[in-house]
């Protein structure tokens, strides 16, 4: 990634003269736009050809900075906004300026402590190391990791550090509900060990809604890098009484059933994924992934408890690098649902139990 930086001088008065601290501010981002065909894109199950914001990476623009405070101590910040490259709109809500990240912190020999809106440690573990699709960039099939990790959270205090080959992250998000420290809060953690080409990691996360219903997720993943190819695999277990899993599992805008899940009804999901990336040439990378989820006690507002279900997804993409910063790609994925999972994949009134999408796109990193 090419970085645009500027040097800022912060002056401080000291005995005998002026002292200067060096700060670096970087503007960065991704613009990713694709044209995609969907075999099922409304309540009637009709197909559609549309332009979308990305298929590999969601578009974003951000600012990050580091100031050297001396003695190994540094101040850091990151402000990151998501946007829809197909229409220029905000991707994280109409009144949210930095919906992806908004935090400030200190780092040094002890690690890093940061506060603000941040990715959950479990999400970063998957996106940076173990999920071949880097979590959530395919709206139609990256639902399982997104449901488990919840991606990012407001009001978070987070610690990141490592000892040799062991990397650890832990966070706590304040619920900010008067009279209760537990309501609306979240605890997330991730641990990773790397030895040469082999890496293994896992995490635990628990989120409470304002009524103290709990969403608990466990994960264990591993990868092995052969050089030209890299293998990935992982397992998830989710127990959710908040209703949020149903929303994540219905990733498409049309695929929301009759609304979100029923809070207080504990849904259970057990799933796994397998994937691989292959460096066919210096410029061409091929990636494939398979996801499976078995859900129990699936419930929707207006439908009640609709039972158990299974869902499968196969995804593949070919990416060709025109340069270090610009890539063109093509994607294809197939999704299949059974029983109650059909309500998530299609729509409660559609009845179709499968979805296929094909797309081509271009991504530029700056």
Buried (B, 14 or more C-beta within 10 A) or exposed (E): EEEEEEEEEEEEEEEEEEEEBEBBBBEBBBBBBBBBBBBBBBBEBEEEEEBBBBBBBBBBBBBBBBBEBEEEEBBBBBBBBBBBBBEEEBBBEEEBEBBBBBBEBBBEEEBBBBBBBBBBBBBBBBBEBBBBBBBBBBBBBBBBBBBBBBBBBBBBBBBBBEEEEEBBBBBBBBBEBEEEEEBBBBBBBBBBBBEEEEBBBBBBBBBBBBEBBBBBBBBBBBBBBEEEEBBBBBBBBBBBBBBBBBBBBBBBEBBBBBBBBBBEBBBBBBBBBBBBBBBEEEEEBBBBBBBBBBBBBBBBBEBEBBBBBBBBBBBBBBBBBEEEEBBEBBBBBBBBBBBBBBBBBBBBEBEBBBBBBBBBBBBBBB
